[in-house]
Amino acid sequence: MTLTDFKALHQRRQAEHIARHGHRLAERQEDSFELTLYAVEGFYAEIWRSRGEEHILFIHVFQTPNGLGDYLKLVRLPDAL
């Protein structure tokens, strides 16, 4: 599915597609939100929820690595590397 096709879906359908085809990459917190990053068929999808809630507030999608910056700083490599 292309990014354009994905964006045309209702949010509920987007969440279903992510659940079936997405690969969870990382999680982080920002203010009172919990964010989960997925790789989905050539693009990234970031699911935003209020902390402690299951309800999805919105899904942010992007293709460029620029959106990964907040996640990359969470990566910790072993000291031996």
Secondary structure, DSSP 8 states (H G I E B T S, - for coil): --HHHHHHS-HHHHHHHHHHH-EEEEEEEETTEEEEEEEETTEEEEEEEETT--SEEEEEEE-SGGGGHHHHTT----TT-
